[in-house]
Amino acid sequence: MEGTVRTHRYRITIGGGLGRITRQAFEEFRIESNGGQTSLIAELDQAALLGALIRIQSLGIELVGFSRTSREKAD
């Protein structure tokens, strides 16, 4: 399997909502708002997951948690 990049479906949960400009920073994600939290859902490899977490930190957004999910749970 050398050279193969594996992807998984991830749900990243952040505190609060996202404004129009901040939503643009996560346009590759499906965005679901639920009260005081927002979920960012996408199919990511490890590098893209790390990049998303760094983006969240650099924008000063509160990270509530993240998990790998099955396609059925995320859809």
Secondary structure, 3 states (H helix, E strand, C coil): CCCCCCCEEEEEEEECCCCHHHHHHCCCCEEEEECCEEEEEEEECHHHHHHHHHHHHHCCCCEEEEEEECHHHHC
